[in-house]
Amino acid sequence: MYESTKKHHVSDAVAEVFPAAVTNQIFEVIQLMNKAKQLVTAPVAVAFSDDYTDDEMYALLIQGDVAPAQEFPLTYSGDKPFLGHGYILIVKDNPKTIYIDFSKANNLDEVR
């Protein structure tokens, strides 16, 4: 599950909203948590806090009800127009690819 040898892919819709610097760090967190054997299910969800500083923001990795949610910081000093919308990303573990896409729970009317 979430092997480090898998390719990383971000959906076009997510890439339009979230900078690569943010999604790349999500992939790094997934790799670190997998290496530490803290991932117990796939897929996992990532939700974002509206609380941030100039160079740091916070996200929450959610594994349903099988493990406690874990908060983690993301270093990012650019504009953050993607915060404040309640976006939830899903990190899927496909056979050859780890894939980030929007959750179906999102209202994406303003993205499209």
C-alpha positions as a Markdown table, in Angstrom:
| # | Residue | x | y | z |
|---|---|---|---|---|
| 1 | Met | 0.0 | 0.0 | 0.0 |
| 2 | Tyr | 1.3 | 3.4 | -1.0 |
| 3 | Glu | 4.7 | 2.0 | -2.1 |
| 4 | Ser | 7.4 | 4.6 | -2.8 |
| 5 | Thr | 8.1 | 3.1 | -6.2 |
| 6 | Lys | 4.7 | 4.1 | -7.5 |
| 7 | Lys | 4.3 | 7.1 | -9.8 |
| 8 | His | 2.6 | 10.2 | -8.4 |
| 9 | His | -0.2 | 11.9 | -10.3 |
| 10 | Val | -2.5 | 14.8 | -9.5 |
| 11 | Ser | -5.8 | 15.3 | -11.3 |
| 12 | Asp | -6.1 | 18.2 | -13.7 |
| 13 | Ala | -8.8 | 19.8 | -11.5 |
| 14 | Val | -6.6 | 19.6 | -8.4 |
| 15 | Ala | -3.6 | 21.0 | -10.3 |
| 16 | Glu | -5.7 | 24.0 | -11.4 |
| 17 | Val | -6.4 | 24.9 | -7.7 |
| 18 | Phe | -3.5 | 23.6 | -5.7 |
| 19 | Pro | 0.2 | 24.5 | -6.4 |
| 20 | Ala | 2.5 | 21.6 | -7.1 |
| 21 | Ala | 4.5 | 22.7 | -4.0 |
| 22 | Val | 1.5 | 21.7 | -1.9 |
| 23 | Thr | 0.6 | 18.5 | -3.6 |
| 24 | Asn | 4.3 | 17.4 | -3.7 |
| 25 | Gln | 4.4 | 17.8 | 0.1 |
| 26 | Ile | 1.2 | 15.7 | 0.4 |
| 27 | Phe | 3.0 | 12.9 | -1.5 |
| 28 | Glu | 6.0 | 13.3 | 0.9 |
| 29 | Val | 3.7 | 13.0 | 4.0 |
| 30 | Ile | 2.1 | 9.9 | 2.5 |
| 31 | Gln | 5.6 | 8.3 | 2.0 |
| 32 | Leu | 6.7 | 9.2 | 5.5 |
| 33 | Met | 3.6 | 7.9 | 7.1 |
| 34 | Asn | 3.7 | 4.7 | 5.0 |
| 35 | Lys | 7.4 | 4.2 | 6.0 |
| 36 | Ala | 6.4 | 4.6 | 9.6 |
| 37 | Lys | 3.5 | 2.1 | 9.1 |
| 38 | Gln | 1.0 | 4.7 | 10.1 |
| 39 | Leu | -1.3 | 4.2 | 7.1 |
| 40 | Val | -3.8 | 1.5 | 7.6 |
| 41 | Thr | -6.3 | 2.1 | 4.8 |
| 42 | Ala | -6.6 | 3.4 | 1.3 |
| 43 | Pro | -7.8 | 5.8 | 0.1 |
| 44 | Val | -7.1 | 8.5 | 2.7 |
| 45 | Ala | -8.6 | 12.1 | 2.7 |
| 46 | Val | -6.7 | 15.4 | 3.3 |
| 47 | Ala | -8.6 | 18.4 | 4.6 |
| 48 | Phe | -7.1 | 21.8 | 5.1 |
| 49 | Ser | -7.3 | 24.2 | 8.0 |
| 50 | Asp | -8.2 | 27.8 | 7.3 |
| 51 | Asp | -5.6 | 28.8 | 9.9 |
| 52 | Tyr | -2.2 | 29.5 | 8.4 |
| 53 | Thr | 0.8 | 31.8 | 8.7 |
| 54 | Asp | 2.8 | 33.5 | 5.9 |
| 55 | Asp | 4.9 | 30.4 | 5.3 |
| 56 | Glu | 3.0 | 27.5 | 6.8 |
| 57 | Met | -0.4 | 26.0 | 6.6 |
| 58 | Tyr | -2.0 | 22.9 | 8.1 |
| 59 | Ala | -3.7 | 19.8 | 6.8 |
| 60 | Leu | -5.4 | 16.8 | 8.4 |
| 61 | Leu | -4.9 | 13.3 | 7.1 |
| 62 | Ile | -8.1 | 11.3 | 7.7 |
| 63 | Gln | -8.2 | 7.5 | 7.5 |
| 64 | Gly | -12.0 | 7.1 | 8.1 |
| 65 | Asp | -12.7 | 5.5 | 11.4 |
| 66 | Val | -9.8 | 3.0 | 11.4 |
| 67 | Ala | -7.2 | 5.4 | 12.7 |
| 68 | Pro | -7.0 | 8.8 | 14.4 |
| 69 | Ala | -6.8 | 11.8 | 12.1 |
| 70 | Gln | -3.3 | 13.3 | 12.0 |
| 71 | Glu | -2.5 | 17.0 | 11.5 |
| 72 | Phe | 0.6 | 18.0 | 9.6 |
| 73 | Pro | 2.2 | 21.3 | 8.6 |
| 74 | Leu | 2.9 | 22.2 | 5.0 |
| 75 | Thr | 5.5 | 24.8 | 4.2 |
| 76 | Tyr | 4.1 | 27.2 | 1.6 |
| 77 | Ser | 4.7 | 31.0 | 1.3 |
| 78 | Gly | 2.7 | 31.7 | -1.8 |
| 79 | Asp | -0.8 | 33.0 | -2.1 |
| 80 | Lys | -3.4 | 30.6 | -0.6 |
| 81 | Pro | -6.7 | 31.2 | -2.5 |
| 82 | Phe | -7.4 | 27.4 | -2.2 |
| 83 | Leu | -8.0 | 27.8 | 1.6 |
| 84 | Gly | -11.4 | 28.7 | 3.0 |
| 85 | His | -13.4 | 26.6 | 0.6 |
| 86 | Gly | -13.4 | 23.4 | 2.6 |
| 87 | Tyr | -11.7 | 21.4 | -0.1 |
| 88 | Ile | -11.1 | 17.7 | 0.7 |
| 89 | Leu | -8.6 | 15.8 | -1.4 |
| 90 | Ile | -8.6 | 12.0 | -1.7 |
| 91 | Val | -5.2 | 10.2 | -2.1 |
| 92 | Lys | -5.9 | 7.0 | -3.9 |
| 93 | Asp | -3.6 | 4.0 | -4.0 |
| 94 | Asn | -3.9 | 2.6 | -7.5 |
| 95 | Pro | -1.9 | -0.4 | -8.7 |
| 96 | Lys | 0.9 | 1.7 | -10.3 |
| 97 | Thr | 0.1 | 5.2 | -9.2 |
| 98 | Ile | -0.6 | 7.2 | -6.1 |
| 99 | Tyr | -3.3 | 9.6 | -7.3 |
| 100 | Ile | -4.7 | 12.9 | -5.7 |
| 101 | Asp | -8.1 | 14.0 | -6.7 |
| 102 | Phe | -11.0 | 16.0 | -5.3 |
| 103 | Ser | -13.4 | 14.2 | -3.0 |
| 104 | Lys | -16.9 | 13.8 | -4.4 |
| 105 | Ala | -18.0 | 15.7 | -1.3 |
| 106 | Asn | -16.7 | 19.0 | -2.6 |
| 107 | Asn | -18.8 | 21.5 | -4.4 |
| 108 | Leu | -16.6 | 22.2 | -7.4 |
| 109 | Asp | -18.9 | 24.6 | -9.2 |
| 110 | Glu | -16.4 | 27.5 | -8.7 |
| 111 | Val | -13.5 | 25.3 | -10.0 |
| 112 | Arg | -15.0 | 24.4 | -13.3 |
